[in-house]
Amino acid sequence: MKLSEFEKRRAANLIWNAAGDYSISPGFRMYDEHGRADLYWNSIIGAAHRFYDWDRLMEFYNSFHETVDQGVYESLFWLALENSCYENLKAERPAAEGLRQAYAREKLKNFMPSIAESREGWILEGHYRSMLGEDSGLPDLVDRKLLAELEVSGDLDTEAWIESVGKTLARYFTYLPGKAASEQRRRRFALPKFVFRKRSAAERQEPLQPNVRRLVMGFGELVPSAGAKTGAKKFGERYLEKSAEQLRQYIRDYFGTPLYPEAKESELNLRCCKDAHAGSRLYFTDGRLPLEEVKKLKGFTKRMRREMEAREQKTRRAHEGEIARDHAAIAELRERLKNALRQLRDSEEVPGRTGRLLPGKLYRALCLNDARIFEKQRPGDQSRVSVDLLLDASTSQEERTELVARQAYILAESLSALKLPVRVWGYLSMSGYTVLTRYRDYEEHEKNEEIFRYFTAGANRDGLAYRAIGELMAEYPSERKILIVLSDVTPNDMVKFLYQGQEQAYAGEGAIENAAKEVRTVCASGVTALCVYTGDDAGLPAVQRIFGQNFVKINSLTRFAAAAGRLLELALSNPA
């Protein structure tokens, strides 16, 4: 997206008009996805200049930088600022109400389900509904109270506004009012969700200018004022400076070194990241990062690597505390699968032109000129079967990380005991990348505990993950290839795609249709795709659409391994 000088001037004029002051330097401007000056948000920014001390607001905003709840604080900051600025505007400008409602309707139309799986997402959605004069729809009374406190009155001056918002963030989260980012508490970890976005195909054709990036409310342009100090960076500068190379380095620091050589990764991206996934990138890793690189990490990625280690240790302790139960589940599942595999292990009698003569078949040679009157044994070989286990590692699984990892471990251990090749992946999407983490490969029978490193973050672009896994499964020489997916089947990613002639977020009906298409393509290559569904009844039509009848719904993840075993048993019992 290239910003025209006309739209830049228009954005500045909108800000000046709302501010009532043409002497200010509108260093921050907002645009929509088409590069047009955003009427509503530039009016809000202008109102903020008029009714508040903009520099003090940005000083407060900068205190969120690199805090553990940065994404939460940023999103709620804009919510509060929009509400108070609107209250000041509406008294003077009757048209403000219509603009506000149009903005809210557009936001709700394109609202991403995964955002609503986070607390701030719920609050944002509730605020959009409040903007339309509707009930917020928030089911939690605490969240309703939080939203009420964040919808700050326009009567407050700058310092009172900052004090009010700061106290609210402190009351409901871990923010420390009056403290710099370096002094904020670090209790839990949440990735900023709204800052970066992989550029769409259209944007790559017309690259974004260096100082333009996607933020929570649209595309922001930072225009440094003349004579501005070069010391401490102001609002958004750290984010707007991110290049593609820096973003990939961020993904590497966060998730680990690339799994494949650059040439292979590039080839996989070329084959997979096209049409509906043209704006995305694939990143393959085993989740490991050399110790010397870990020691050099700073800020958010350093804390997240530590959190990964803590999660792994927590999962291991959970397994050790239930080790007898887990081993019993492994033994039970192994025996069930053994019966299904027997047909593959047992030798098979096949007709042929040599071998043991079958007297009853002599007539075929005499009358039908068919020389296949002999019988020979073909030894069974269970290695003809390979299994890929694909675990949804998006934020929706965060509360059940240990359970998912343990159940996947039970399944992998059962398959390993039967000498079946099994490979285990986790997948998630973040900042335009779909990250696939391989915990163990087909022949790594002694590495099942690596699954305890399973970690959740970000969103999920299911269709791209299925496409990529299908490409990788085709490389393995087994006759029977089985894919088992653990997911709540709610595809969602911030990178938009074209659906029914319109560009929209990868979510809802369009994303379901794409995921179904990708599964059909994978199955057409000879793969049997199975799903262990963890969602609710409302999502059943979606999972049926994607996987047909090849799924099982579980109400508790403690039944995951057994459910996957049943699916696998049925798949193995049926001829290829």
Order of alpha helices (4+ residues) and beta strands (2+ residues): alpha-beta-alpha-alpha-alpha-alpha-alpha-alpha-alpha-alpha-beta-beta-alpha-alpha-alpha-beta-alpha-alpha-alpha-beta-beta-alpha-beta-beta-alpha-beta-beta-alpha-beta-beta-beta-alpha-beta-alpha-beta-alpha
